[in-house]
Amino acid sequence: MNVADAAALMTGAVLEILILAAPILITALVVGLVISILQATTSIQEQTLTFVPKIASIMLILALLGGWMFTHLAEYTRRLFELIPSMAG
């Protein structure tokens, strides 16, 4: 295995992390932004108000996309294991 192969593996790993984390992070960002706008317009400055909707939305996204995420990660892992023999030589 040369440097280019190692760089390709690392690039692929970072891309997989971004693909798998993006739905959760985007959901938390959007929910937090909406709650912040509502807090600003109603002058409610309760810090715990953002916690429950964010957790609920993240759990919902995990329930909806958890199967896809697991399948995607399993496919990536399978591809990595298929590369092992080519790295040995």
Gaussian input, Z-matrix of N, CA and C with variables (Angstrom, degrees):
# hf/3-21g

backbone

0 1
 N
 C     1     B1
 C     2     B2     1     A1
 N     3     B3     2     A2     1     D1
 C     4     B4     3     A3     2     D2
 C     5     B5     4     A4     3     D3
 N     6     B6     5     A5     4     D4
 C     7     B7     6     A6     5     D5
 C     8     B8     7     A7     6     D6
 N     9     B9     8     A8     7     D7
 C    10    B10     9     A9     8     D8
 C    11    B11    10    A10     9     D9
 N    12    B12    11    A11    10    D10
 C    13    B13    12    A12    11    D11
 C    14    B14    13    A13    12    D12
 N    15    B15    14    A14    13    D13
 C    16    B16    15    A15    14    D14
 C    17    B17    16    A16    15    D15
 N    18    B18    17    A17    16    D16
 C    19    B19    18    A18    17    D17
 C    20    B20    19    A19    18    D18
 N    21    B21    20    A20    19    D19
 C    22    B22    21    A21    20    D20
 C    23    B23    22    A22    21    D21
 N    24    B24    23    A23    22    D22
 C    25    B25    24    A24    23    D23
 C    26    B26    25    A25    24    D24
 N    27    B27    26    A26    25    D25
 C    28    B28    27    A27    26    D26
 C    29    B29    28    A28    27    D27
 N    30    B30    29    A29    28    D28
 C    31    B31    30    A30    29    D29
 C    32    B32    31    A31    30    D30
 N    33    B33    32    A32    31    D31
 C    34    B34    33    A33    32    D32
 C    35    B35    34    A34    33    D33
 N    36    B36    35    A35    34    D34
 C    37    B37    36    A36    35    D35
 C    38    B38    37    A37    36    D36
 N    39    B39    38    A38    37    D37
 C    40    B40    39    A39    38    D38
 C    41    B41    40    A40    39    D39
 N    42    B42    41    A41    40    D40
 C    43    B43    42    A42    41    D41
 C    44    B44    43    A43    42    D42
 N    45    B45    44    A44    43    D43
 C    46    B46    45    A45    44    D44
 C    47    B47    46    A46    45    D45
 N    48    B48    47    A47    46    D46
 C    49    B49    48    A48    47    D47
 C    50    B50    49    A49    48    D48
 N    51    B51    50    A50    49    D49
 C    52    B52    51    A51    50    D50
 C    53    B53    52    A52    51    D51
 N    54    B54    53    A53    52    D52
 C    55    B55    54    A54    53    D53
 C    56    B56    55    A55    54    D54
 N    57    B57    56    A56    55    D55
 C    58    B58    57    A57    56    D56
 C    59    B59    58    A58    57    D57
 N    60    B60    59    A59    58    D58
 C    61    B61    60    A60    59    D59
 C    62    B62    61    A61    60    D60
 N    63    B63    62    A62    61    D61
 C    64    B64    63    A63    62    D62
 C    65    B65    64    A64    63    D63
 N    66    B66    65    A65    64    D64
 C    67    B67    66    A66    65    D65
 C    68    B68    67    A67    66    D66
 N    69    B69    68    A68    67    D67
 C    70    B70    69    A69    68    D68
 C    71    B71    70    A70    69    D69
 N    72    B72    71    A71    70    D70
 C    73    B73    72    A72    71    D71
 C    74    B74    73    A73    72    D72
 N    75    B75    74    A74    73    D73
 C    76    B76    75    A75    74    D74
 C    77    B77    76    A76    75    D75
 N    78    B78    77    A77    76    D76
 C    79    B79    78    A78    77    D77
 C    80    B80    79    A79    78    D78
 N    81    B81    80    A80    79    D79
 C    82    B82    81    A81    80    D80
 C    83    B83    82    A82    81    D81
 N    84    B84    83    A83    82    D82
 C    85    B85    84    A84    83    D83
 C    86    B86    85    A85    84    D84
 N    87    B87    86    A86    85    D85
 C    88    B88    87    A87    86    D86
 C    89    B89    88    A88    87    D87
 N    90    B90    89    A89    88    D88
 C    91    B91    90    A90    89    D89
 C    92    B92    91    A91    90    D90
 N    93    B93    92    A92    91    D91
 C    94    B94    93    A93    92    D92
 C    95    B95    94    A94    93    D93
 N    96    B96    95    A95    94    D94
 C    97    B97    96    A96    95    D95
 C    98    B98    97    A97    96    D96
 N    99    B99    98    A98    97    D97
 C   100   B100    99    A99    98    D98
 C   101   B101   100   A100    99    D99
 N   102   B102   101   A101   100   D100
 C   103   B103   102   A102   101   D101
 C   104   B104   103   A103   102   D102
 N   105   B105   104   A104   103   D103
 C   106   B106   105   A105   104   D104
 C   107   B107   106   A106   105   D105
 N   108   B108   107   A107   106   D106
 C   109   B109   108   A108   107   D107
 C   110   B110   109   A109   108   D108
 N   111   B111   110   A110   109   D109
 C   112   B112   111   A111   110   D110
 C   113   B113   112   A112   111   D111
 N   114   B114   113   A113   112   D112
 C   115   B115   114   A114   113   D113
 C   116   B116   115   A115   114   D114
 N   117   B117   116   A116   115   D115
 C   118   B118   117   A117   116   D116
 C   119   B119   118   A118   117   D117
 N   120   B120   119   A119   118   D118
 C   121   B121   120   A120   119   D119
 C   122   B122   121   A121   120   D120
 N   123   B123   122   A122   121   D121
 C   124   B124   123   A123   122   D122
 C   125   B125   124   A124   123   D123
 N   126   B126   125   A125   124   D124
 C   127   B127   126   A126   125   D125
 C   128   B128   127   A127   126   D126
 N   129   B129   128   A128   127   D127
 C   130   B130   129   A129   128   D128
 C   131   B131   130   A130   129   D129
 N   132   B132   131   A131   130   D130
 C   133   B133   132   A132   131   D131
 C   134   B134   133   A133   132   D132
 N   135   B135   134   A134   133   D133
 C   136   B136   135   A135   134   D134
 C   137   B137   136   A136   135   D135
 N   138   B138   137   A137   136   D136
 C   139   B139   138   A138   137   D137
 C   140   B140   139   A139   138   D138
 N   141   B141   140   A140   139   D139
 C   142   B142   141   A141   140   D140
 C   143   B143   142   A142   141   D141
 N   144   B144   143   A143   142   D142
 C   145   B145   144   A144   143   D143
 C   146   B146   145   A145   144   D144
 N   147   B147   146   A146   145   D145
 C   148   B148   147   A147   146   D146
 C   149   B149   148   A148   147   D147
 N   150   B150   149   A149   148   D148
 C   151   B151   150   A150   149   D149
 C   152   B152   151   A151   150   D150
 N   153   B153   152   A152   151   D151
 C   154   B154   153   A153   152   D152
 C   155   B155   154   A154   153   D153
 N   156   B156   155   A155   154   D154
 C   157   B157   156   A156   155   D155
 C   158   B158   157   A157   156   D156
 N   159   B159   158   A158   157   D157
 C   160   B160   159   A159   158   D158
 C   161   B161   160   A160   159   D159
 N   162   B162   161   A161   160   D160
 C   163   B163   162   A162   161   D161
 C   164   B164   163   A163   162   D162
 N   165   B165   164   A164   163   D163
 C   166   B166   165   A165   164   D164
 C   167   B167   166   A166   165   D165
 N   168   B168   167   A167   166   D166
 C   169   B169   168   A168   167   D167
 C   170   B170   169   A169   168   D168
 N   171   B171   170   A170   169   D169
 C   172   B172   171   A171   170   D170
 C   173   B173   172   A172   171   D171
 N   174   B174   173   A173   172   D172
 C   175   B175   174   A174   173   D173
 C   176   B176   175   A175   174   D174
 N   177   B177   176   A176   175   D175
 C   178   B178   177   A177   176   D176
 C   179   B179   178   A178   177   D177
 N   180   B180   179   A179   178   D178
 C   181   B181   180   A180   179   D179
 C   182   B182   181   A181   180   D180
 N   183   B183   182   A182   181   D181
 C   184   B184   183   A183   182   D182
 C   185   B185   184   A184   183   D183
 N   186   B186   185   A185   184   D184
 C   187   B187   186   A186   185   D185
 C   188   B188   187   A187   186   D186
 N   189   B189   188   A188   187   D187
 C   190   B190   189   A189   188   D188
 C   191   B191   190   A190   189   D189
 N   192   B192   191   A191   190   D190
 C   193   B193   192   A192   191   D191
 C   194   B194   193   A193   192   D192
 N   195   B195   194   A194   193   D193
 C   196   B196   195   A195   194   D194
 C   197   B197   196   A196   195   D195
 N   198   B198   197   A197   196   D196
 C   199   B199   198   A198   197   D197
 C   200   B200   199   A199   198   D198
 N   201   B201   200   A200   199   D199
 C   202   B202   201   A201   200   D200
 C   203   B203   202   A202   201   D201
 N   204   B204   203   A203   202   D202
 C   205   B205   204   A204   203   D203
 C   206   B206   205   A205   204   D204
 N   207   B207   206   A206   205   D205
 C   208   B208   207   A207   206   D206
 C   209   B209   208   A208   207   D207
 N   210   B210   209   A209   208   D208
 C   211   B211   210   A210   209   D209
 C   212   B212   211   A211   210   D210
 N   213   B213   212   A212   211   D211
 C   214   B214   213   A213   212   D212
 C   215   B215   214   A214   213   D213
 N   216   B216   215   A215   214   D214
 C   217   B217   216   A216   215   D215
 C   218   B218   217   A217   216   D216
 N   219   B219   218   A218   217   D217
 C   220   B220   219   A219   218   D218
 C   221   B221   220   A220   219   D219
 N   222   B222   221   A221   220   D220
 C   223   B223   222   A222   221   D221
 C   224   B224   223   A223   222   D222
 N   225   B225   224   A224   223   D223
 C   226   B226   225   A225   224   D224
 C   227   B227   226   A226   225   D225
 N   228   B228   227   A227   226   D226
 C   229   B229   228   A228   227   D227
 C   230   B230   229   A229   228   D228
 N   231   B231   230   A230   229   D229
 C   232   B232   231   A231   230   D230
 C   233   B233   232   A232   231   D231
 N   234   B234   233   A233   232   D232
 C   235   B235   234   A234   233   D233
 C   236   B236   235   A235   234   D234
 N   237   B237   236   A236   235   D235
 C   238   B238   237   A237   236   D236
 C   239   B239   238   A238   237   D237
 N   240   B240   239   A239   238   D238
 C   241   B241   240   A240   239   D239
 C   242   B242   241   A241   240   D240
 N   243   B243   242   A242   241   D241
 C   244   B244   243   A243   242   D242
 C   245   B245   244   A244   243   D243
 N   246   B246   245   A245   244   D244
 C   247   B247   246   A246   245   D245
 C   248   B248   247   A247   246   D246
 N   249   B249   248   A248   247   D247
 C   250   B250   249   A249   248   D248
 C   251   B251   250   A250   249   D249
 N   252   B252   251   A251   250   D250
 C   253   B253   252   A252   251   D251
 C   254   B254   253   A253   252   D252
 N   255   B255   254   A254   253   D253
 C   256   B256   255   A255   254   D254
 C   257   B257   256   A256   255   D255
 N   258   B258   257   A257   256   D256
 C   259   B259   258   A258   257   D257
 C   260   B260   259   A259   258   D258
 N   261   B261   260   A260   259   D259
 C   262   B262   261   A261   260   D260
 C   263   B263   262   A262   261   D261
 N   264   B264   263   A263   262   D262
 C   265   B265   264   A264   263   D263
 C   266   B266   265   A265   264   D264

   B1=1.4402
   B2=1.5270
   B3=1.3103
   B4=1.4564
   B5=1.5298
   B6=1.3094
   B7=1.4608
   B8=1.5240
   B9=1.3067
   B10=1.4641
   B11=1.5333
   B12=1.3281
   B13=1.4642
   B14=1.5265
   B15=1.3187
   B16=1.4667
   B17=1.5163
   B18=1.3298
   B19=1.4656
   B20=1.5250
   B21=1.3324
   B22=1.4669
   B23=1.5225
   B24=1.3307
   B25=1.4609
   B26=1.5267
   B27=1.3195
   B28=1.4633
   B29=1.5233
   B30=1.3053
   B31=1.4646
   B32=1.5183
   B33=1.3250
   B34=1.4612
   B35=1.5115
   B36=1.3328
   B37=1.4614
   B38=1.5218
   B39=1.3227
   B40=1.4638
   B41=1.5235
   B42=1.3187
   B43=1.4660
   B44=1.5275
   B45=1.3186
   B46=1.4640
   B47=1.5320
   B48=1.3202
   B49=1.4661
   B50=1.5188
   B51=1.3242
   B52=1.4623
   B53=1.5190
   B54=1.3199
   B55=1.4663
   B56=1.5203
   B57=1.3176
   B58=1.4625
   B59=1.5302
   B60=1.3232
   B61=1.4638
   B62=1.5231
   B63=1.3158
   B64=1.4586
   B65=1.5330
   B66=1.3373
   B67=1.4713
   B68=1.5307
   B69=1.3154
   B70=1.4630
   B71=1.5260
   B72=1.3184
   B73=1.4516
   B74=1.5245
   B75=1.3174
   B76=1.4648
   B77=1.5211
   B78=1.3244
   B79=1.4629
   B80=1.5202
   B81=1.3152
   B82=1.4652
   B83=1.5248
   B84=1.3216
   B85=1.4523
   B86=1.5170
   B87=1.3317
   B88=1.4695
   B89=1.5264
   B90=1.3211
   B91=1.4666
   B92=1.5215
   B93=1.3092
   B94=1.4551
   B95=1.5173
   B96=1.3338
   B97=1.4595
   B98=1.5215
   B99=1.3264
   B100=1.4673
   B101=1.5243
   B102=1.3158
   B103=1.4632
   B104=1.5278
   B105=1.3098
   B106=1.4667
   B107=1.5224
   B108=1.3304
   B109=1.4647
   B110=1.5216
   B111=1.3334
   B112=1.4659
   B113=1.5253
   B114=1.3216
   B115=1.4601
   B116=1.5264
   B117=1.3152
   B118=1.4611
   B119=1.5259
   B120=1.3260
   B121=1.4643
   B122=1.5284
   B123=1.3133
   B124=1.4670
   B125=1.5206
   B126=1.3235
   B127=1.4680
   B128=1.5238
   B129=1.3175
   B130=1.4601
   B131=1.5243
   B132=1.3022
   B133=1.4588
   B134=1.5229
   B135=1.2952
   B136=1.4626
   B137=1.5289
   B138=1.3237
   B139=1.4613
   B140=1.5271
   B141=1.3177
   B142=1.4621
   B143=1.5221
   B144=1.3137
   B145=1.4597
   B146=1.5315
   B147=1.3103
   B148=1.4595
   B149=1.5210
   B150=1.3195
   B151=1.4609
   B152=1.5299
   B153=1.3108
   B154=1.4726
   B155=1.5260
   B156=1.3508
   B157=1.4730
   B158=1.5284
   B159=1.3429
   B160=1.4632
   B161=1.5256
   B162=1.3206
   B163=1.4725
   B164=1.5270
   B165=1.3273
   B166=1.4707
   B167=1.5216
   B168=1.3269
   B169=1.4636
   B170=1.5279
   B171=1.3259
   B172=1.4671
   B173=1.5264
   B174=1.3288
   B175=1.4665
   B176=1.5302
   B177=1.3300
   B178=1.4583
   B179=1.5290
   B180=1.3157
   B181=1.4726
   B182=1.5200
   B183=1.3367
   B184=1.4611
   B185=1.5221
   B186=1.3291
   B187=1.4675
   B188=1.5242
   B189=1.3278
   B190=1.4662
   B191=1.5258
   B192=1.3239
   B193=1.4566
   B194=1.5241
   B195=1.3281
   B196=1.4579
   B197=1.5159
   B198=1.3086
   B199=1.4624
   B200=1.5149
   B201=1.3409
   B202=1.4627
   B203=1.5192
   B204=1.3314
   B205=1.4638
   B206=1.5276
   B207=1.3236
   B208=1.4606
   B209=1.5267
   B210=1.3287
   B211=1.4601
   B212=1.5228
   B213=1.3197
   B214=1.4613
   B215=1.5367
   B216=1.3206
   B217=1.4599
   B218=1.5271
   B219=1.3262
   B220=1.4662
   B221=1.5284
   B222=1.3293
   B223=1.4589
   B224=1.5274
   B225=1.3176
   B226=1.4653
   B227=1.5266
   B228=1.3282
   B229=1.4591
   B230=1.5249
   B231=1.3270
   B232=1.4636
   B233=1.5238
   B234=1.3526
   B235=1.4633
   B236=1.5278
   B237=1.3355
   B238=1.4669
   B239=1.5203
   B240=1.3357
   B241=1.4656
   B242=1.5213
   B243=1.3282
   B244=1.4638
   B245=1.5349
   B246=1.3218
   B247=1.4643
   B248=1.5256
   B249=1.3104
   B250=1.4694
   B251=1.5405
   B252=1.3219
   B253=1.4815
   B254=1.5236
   B255=1.3184
   B256=1.4546
   B257=1.5310
   B258=1.3092
   B259=1.4714
   B260=1.5251
   B261=1.3155
   B262=1.4617
   B263=1.5267
   B264=1.3225
   B265=1.4661
   B266=1.4737
   A1=107.99
   A2=115.67
   A3=119.68
   A4=110.09
   A5=114.86
   A6=120.53
   A7=111.19
   A8=117.50
   A9=120.91
   A10=110.87
   A11=116.75
   A12=120.29
   A13=111.11
   A14=116.44
   A15=120.47
   A16=111.18
   A17=116.60
   A18=120.47
   A19=110.71
   A20=117.01
   A21=120.47
   A22=111.22
   A23=117.20
   A24=120.80
   A25=111.26
   A26=116.60
   A27=119.94
   A28=111.37
   A29=116.87
   A30=120.48
   A31=110.74
   A32=116.01
   A33=120.02
   A34=112.41
   A35=117.06
   A36=120.59
   A37=111.00
   A38=117.15
   A39=120.40
   A40=110.43
   A41=116.91
   A42=120.45
   A43=110.97
   A44=117.28
   A45=120.55
   A46=111.19
   A47=116.62
   A48=120.39
   A49=110.17
   A50=116.75
   A51=119.90
   A52=111.89
   A53=116.54
   A54=120.18
   A55=110.99
   A56=117.53
   A57=120.67
   A58=112.68
   A59=117.97
   A60=120.41
   A61=113.02
   A62=117.92
   A63=121.36
   A64=114.08
   A65=120.22
   A66=117.89
   A67=113.32
   A68=116.80
   A69=120.68
   A70=110.29
   A71=116.79
   A72=120.07
   A73=112.45
   A74=117.05
   A75=120.24
   A76=110.49
   A77=116.72
   A78=120.13
   A79=111.10
   A80=117.46
   A81=120.85
   A82=111.10
   A83=116.88
   A84=120.86
   A85=111.83
   A86=116.52
   A87=120.46
   A88=111.01
   A89=116.96
   A90=119.87
   A91=110.56
   A92=118.14
   A93=121.02
   A94=112.52
   A95=116.90
   A96=121.06
   A97=111.41
   A98=116.44
   A99=120.12
   A100=110.66
   A101=117.29
   A102=120.85
   A103=110.46
   A104=117.67
   A105=120.95
   A106=111.80
   A107=115.92
   A108=119.58
   A109=110.30
   A110=116.83
   A111=119.82
   A112=111.21
   A113=117.84
   A114=120.95
   A115=111.05
   A116=116.58
   A117=119.55
   A118=111.69
   A119=116.45
   A120=118.97
   A121=112.09
   A122=117.86
   A123=119.93
   A124=112.92
   A125=117.97
   A126=123.86
   A127=112.59
   A128=116.87
   A129=121.10
   A130=106.49
   A131=117.55
   A132=121.76
   A133=111.13
   A134=116.35
   A135=121.71
   A136=108.57
   A137=117.24
   A138=121.54
   A139=112.34
   A140=117.08
   A141=119.53
   A142=112.77
   A143=117.82
   A144=121.03
   A145=111.84
   A146=117.99
   A147=120.06
   A148=112.40
   A149=117.47
   A150=121.19
   A151=112.40
   A152=117.42
   A153=120.99
   A154=112.19
   A155=120.62
   A156=118.61
   A157=113.56
   A158=117.15
   A159=119.24
   A160=111.42
   A161=116.41
   A162=119.86
   A163=110.21
   A164=116.90
   A165=120.22
   A166=111.08
   A167=117.45
   A168=119.52
   A169=111.55
   A170=117.28
   A171=120.13
   A172=110.41
   A173=116.99
   A174=120.21
   A175=111.10
   A176=116.98
   A177=120.83
   A178=111.06
   A179=116.39
   A180=120.06
   A181=110.72
   A182=117.24
   A183=119.73
   A184=111.67
   A185=116.92
   A186=119.97
   A187=110.92
   A188=116.38
   A189=120.08
   A190=112.70
   A191=117.15
   A192=120.99
   A193=114.18
   A194=117.18
   A195=119.82
   A196=113.20
   A197=117.39
   A198=121.00
   A199=112.12
   A200=115.23
   A201=119.56
   A202=110.61
   A203=116.87
   A204=120.42
   A205=111.07
   A206=116.50
   A207=119.92
   A208=110.98
   A209=117.51
   A210=121.36
   A211=110.86
   A212=116.33
   A213=121.32
   A214=110.76
   A215=116.40
   A216=120.69
   A217=111.37
   A218=117.42
   A219=120.69
   A220=110.93
   A221=117.22
   A222=120.50
   A223=110.87
   A224=117.44
   A225=120.92
   A226=110.59
   A227=116.75
   A228=120.97
   A229=110.87
   A230=116.83
   A231=120.87
   A232=110.44
   A233=116.97
   A234=120.40
   A235=111.46
   A236=116.67
   A237=119.30
   A238=111.41
   A239=116.56
   A240=119.21
   A241=111.84
   A242=117.88
   A243=120.26
   A244=111.05
   A245=117.67
   A246=121.04
   A247=113.44
   A248=117.30
   A249=120.64
   A250=112.32
   A251=120.17
   A252=118.06
   A253=113.13
   A254=118.04
   A255=119.24
   A256=111.95
   A257=117.51
   A258=120.54
   A259=111.63
   A260=117.40
   A261=120.45
   A262=112.52
   A263=115.62
   A264=118.14
   A265=115.94
   D1=130.65
   D2=-179.81
   D3=-104.39
   D4=-176.41
   D5=-175.98
   D6=-65.38
   D7=-36.62
   D8=-179.62
   D9=-64.47
   D10=-39.87
   D11=177.98
   D12=-65.50
   D13=-42.64
   D14=178.34
   D15=-63.83
   D16=-40.86
   D17=178.22
   D18=-64.94
   D19=-38.96
   D20=178.04
   D21=-65.40
   D22=-39.56
   D23=176.90
   D24=-63.42
   D25=-43.54
   D26=179.95
   D27=-67.49
   D28=-39.80
   D29=177.30
   D30=-62.72
   D31=-43.36
   D32=177.42
   D33=-63.09
   D34=-38.44
   D35=179.65
   D36=-66.36
   D37=-43.85
   D38=178.69
   D39=-64.15
   D40=-39.94
   D41=178.45
   D42=-63.92
   D43=-41.35
   D44=177.46
   D45=-63.00
   D46=-41.14
   D47=178.02
   D48=-61.40
   D49=-44.30
   D50=179.51
   D51=-64.11
   D52=-41.83
   D53=-179.83
   D54=-64.21
   D55=-41.70
   D56=-177.44
   D57=-76.57
   D58=-31.63
   D59=-177.48
   D60=-87.69
   D61=-21.69
   D62=-174.07
   D63=-57.40
   D64=-47.93
   D65=-178.91
   D66=-59.92
   D67=-38.75
   D68=-179.41
   D69=-69.57
   D70=-45.97
   D71=-177.96
   D72=-67.86
   D73=-39.67
   D74=178.62
   D75=-65.71
   D76=-40.59
   D77=177.67
   D78=-61.67
   D79=-46.59
   D80=178.97
   D81=-62.96
   D82=-38.44
   D83=178.77
   D84=-64.41
   D85=-46.79
   D86=-178.26
   D87=-66.24
   D88=-45.23
   D89=179.49
   D90=-63.79
   D91=-42.50
   D92=177.63
   D93=-62.55
   D94=-39.27
   D95=178.36
   D96=-66.03
   D97=-43.83
   D98=179.06
   D99=-63.27
   D100=-45.01
   D101=179.18
   D102=-64.07
   D103=-39.20
   D104=178.81
   D105=-64.41
   D106=-40.41
   D107=177.01
   D108=-64.64
   D109=-42.71
   D110=177.50
   D111=-63.33
   D112=-39.70
   D113=178.22
   D114=-65.41
   D115=-38.24
   D116=-179.37
   D117=-69.71
   D118=-37.51
   D119=-178.25
   D120=-76.79
   D121=-28.93
   D122=-178.69
   D123=-100.87
   D124=-1.47
   D125=-179.72
   D126=59.92
   D127=28.43
   D128=173.80
   D129=-92.30
   D130=117.60
   D131=-176.91
   D132=-111.64
   D133=48.85
   D134=178.84
   D135=-90.65
   D136=121.02
   D137=-175.71
   D138=-71.32
   D139=-31.11
   D140=-177.36
   D141=-79.47
   D142=-8.44
   D143=-178.30
   D144=-65.21
   D145=-31.16
   D146=-179.36
   D147=-80.65
   D148=-20.71
   D149=-173.21
   D150=-66.86
   D151=-50.93
   D152=-174.83
   D153=-65.30
   D154=-47.79
   D155=177.74
   D156=-62.36
   D157=-36.65
   D158=178.23
   D159=-64.95
   D160=-46.31
   D161=179.75
   D162=-63.01
   D163=-43.14
   D164=-179.80
   D165=-63.68
   D166=-42.13
   D167=-179.71
   D168=-69.23
   D169=-37.03
   D170=177.59
   D171=-65.51
   D172=-42.22
   D173=177.62
   D174=-63.42
   D175=-38.18
   D176=177.95
   D177=-64.67
   D178=-44.56
   D179=178.44
   D180=-63.48
   D181=-41.27
   D182=177.28
   D183=-64.05
   D184=-37.32
   D185=178.10
   D186=-67.63
   D187=-38.83
   D188=-178.27
   D189=-76.95
   D190=-41.09
   D191=-173.43
   D192=-107.34
   D193=3.07
   D194=-177.51
   D195=-60.37
   D196=-40.42
   D197=178.56
   D198=-63.72
   D199=-44.14
   D200=177.98
   D201=-63.60
   D202=-41.42
   D203=-179.85
   D204=-63.53
   D205=-43.93
   D206=179.41
   D207=-64.34
   D208=-42.82
   D209=178.83
   D210=-62.55
   D211=-42.95
   D212=180.00
   D213=-63.56
   D214=-43.84
   D215=179.29
   D216=-68.10
   D217=-38.41
   D218=178.10
   D219=-65.52
   D220=-38.87
   D221=177.85
   D222=-65.95
   D223=-40.79
   D224=177.30
   D225=-63.44
   D226=-42.61
   D227=179.14
   D228=-64.29
   D229=-40.18
   D230=177.59
   D231=-61.59
   D232=-42.59
   D233=178.04
   D234=-63.13
   D235=-37.59
   D236=177.74
   D237=-64.97
   D238=-42.91
   D239=178.97
   D240=-65.97
   D241=-30.59
   D242=176.83
   D243=-70.10
   D244=-23.29
   D245=179.95
   D246=-81.99
   D247=-14.30
   D248=-175.95
   D249=-57.64
   D250=-47.35
   D251=-179.69
   D252=-61.27
   D253=-35.07
   D254=-179.88
   D255=-72.79
   D256=-22.69
   D257=178.61
   D258=-79.67
   D259=-24.80
   D260=-177.33
   D261=-71.08
   D262=-28.02
   D263=-175.18
   D264=-91.22

